[in-house]
Amino acid sequence: MLEVINASKTFAKGTPNEHKALDHLNLSLKEGEFVTILGSNGAGKSTLFNAICGNFLLDEGSVILDGKNISYLPEHQRSASIGRLFQDPMKGTAPNLTIEENLALAYSKNTKGLFRFAITKKDREMFCEALKRFDMGLEDRMATKIGLLSGGQRQVVTLLMSTIVTPKLLLLDEHTAALDPATAEKVMAITNDIVHERNLTTLMITHNMGQALTTGSRTIMLDSGAIIFDIKEEERKHMTVSDLLDMYSEKKKEEFDNDRILLN
Ligand SMILES: Nc1ncnc2c1ncn2[C@@H]1O[C@H](COP(=O)(O)OP(=O)(O)OP(=O)(O)O)[C@@H](O)[C@H]1O
């Protein structure tokens, strides 16, 4: 479903701030696969999402989604098939518009190819039903501006906006990190339900190693813009956070030893 092939991106090329954020990265996801992504700060996780979404063009490599090469498609065209959630629940919503208007925008953008504001009775009923299942009373607040909702409520509406028309790919960029633990758990449970019910191909960035190993079916770790671990099936089932930390330290030690050899 998703193929990222040999993706490289260097920012601020030729300046003292030059930084290789993606380094010949390869990633392949099957339809319906739910993959969690770990990596330290600056490892290139969000840059990978930005590359998939078309935030910038790759220096090298390509992005194939559902068999189509989207490497040169502009961001707004890719957004019709890619749903993305950020840590900040305000991102991707219009705070001065109501819940209903935001949902209508997301729905019409993906169904009609252009923004259409007229909300039909049928649309309203569909939004109401979809909100009801979250059990947060949001179906009674359809006329409330999104900016007035709590972080958790906003994130649930954003999740619904990203999936109201089934996306080919769902990208979750630490979407529960800014929420209190109880709300984060609830939003994560809702996310799991939606992903599994709709068999969504999903990538989720998290800094929580325990969550990374127990969510979805595969975990990758990024370091310096490349995938250093790709853990799945039996290996993942038996892996603990402490095993993962050991693997990471072992890998870093290897790199350090290799660098020392090169410097000698
Ligand atoms: N548009 C940009 N211009 C310049 N440098 C950038 C740009 N986007 C990302 N970078 C740099 O690329 C590197 C990778 O950044 P990225 O945001 O992908 O890291 P991350 O793994 O998501 O980290 P974090 O966990 O801190 O969010 C960082 O050094 C960052 O400063």
The ligand as an SDF file (V2000), in Angstrom:
LIG
                    3D

 31 33  0  0  0  0  0  0  0  0999 V2000
   12.1430   22.3380    7.2570 N   0  0  0  0  0  0  0  0  0  0  0  0
   13.2930   22.0840    7.8760 C   0  0  0  0  0  0  0  0  0  0  0  0
   14.3740   22.8770    7.7200 N   0  0  0  0  0  0  0  0  0  0  0  0
   15.5490   22.6140    8.3120 C   0  0  0  0  0  0  0  0  0  0  0  0
   15.7800   21.5440    9.0980 N   0  0  0  0  0  0  0  0  0  0  0  0
   14.7370   20.7060    9.3160 C   0  0  0  0  0  0  0  0  0  0  0  0
   13.4570   20.9310    8.7150 C   0  0  0  0  0  0  0  0  0  0  0  0
   12.6150   19.9200    9.1080 N   0  0  0  0  0  0  0  0  0  0  0  0
   13.3500   19.1260    9.9060 C   0  0  0  0  0  0  0  0  0  0  0  0
   14.6220   19.5850   10.0180 N   0  0  0  0  0  0  0  0  0  0  0  0
   15.7040   18.9630   10.7880 C   0  0  0  0  0  0  0  0  0  0  0  0
   15.7310   17.5850   10.4590 O   0  0  0  0  0  0  0  0  0  0  0  0
   16.0070   16.7940   11.6050 C   0  0  0  0  0  0  0  0  0  0  0  0
   14.8920   15.7840   11.8180 C   0  0  0  0  0  0  0  0  0  0  0  0
   13.7310   16.4820   12.2950 O   0  0  0  0  0  0  0  0  0  0  0  0
   12.3590   15.7710   12.6270 P   0  0  0  0  0  0  0  0  0  0  0  0
   11.3940   16.8390   12.9920 O   0  0  0  0  0  0  0  0  0  0  0  0
   12.0080   14.8740   11.5160 O   0  0  0  0  0  0  0  0  0  0  0  0
   12.7520   14.9070   13.8920 O   0  0  0  0  0  0  0  0  0  0  0  0
   11.8350   13.9680   14.7830 P   0  0  0  0  0  0  0  0  0  0  0  0
   12.4120   12.6070   14.7160 O   0  0  0  0  0  0  0  0  0  0  0  0
   10.4100   14.1160   14.3780 O   0  0  0  0  0  0  0  0  0  0  0  0
   12.1120   14.5690   16.2110 O   0  0  0  0  0  0  0  0  0  0  0  0
   11.1430   14.9170   17.4600 P   0  0  0  0  0  0  0  0  0  0  0  0
   10.9300   13.6360   18.1750 O   0  0  0  0  0  0  0  0  0  0  0  0
   11.9620   15.8690   18.2540 O   0  0  0  0  0  0  0  0  0  0  0  0
    9.8770   15.5390   16.9250 O   0  0  0  0  0  0  0  0  0  0  0  0
   16.1580   17.7670   12.7700 C   0  0  0  0  0  0  0  0  0  0  0  0
   17.5500   18.0120   12.9710 O   0  0  0  0  0  0  0  0  0  0  0  0
   15.4550   19.0200   12.2860 C   0  0  0  0  0  0  0  0  0  0  0  0
   16.0040   20.1780   12.8510 O   0  0  0  0  0  0  0  0  0  0  0  0
  1  2  1  0
  2  3  1  0
  2  7  2  0
  3  4  2  0
  4  5  1  0
  5  6  2  0
  6  7  1  0
  6 10  1  0
  7  8  1  0
  8  9  2  0
  9 10  1  0
 10 11  1  0
 11 12  1  0
 11 30  1  0
 12 13  1  0
 13 14  1  0
 13 28  1  0
 14 15  1  0
 15 16  1  0
 16 17  2  0
 16 18  1  0
 16 19  1  0
 19 20  1  0
 20 21  2  0
 20 22  1  0
 20 23  1  0
 23 24  1  0
 24 25  2  0
 24 26  1  0
 24 27  1  0
 28 29  1  0
 28 30  1  0
 30 31  1  0
M  END
$$$$
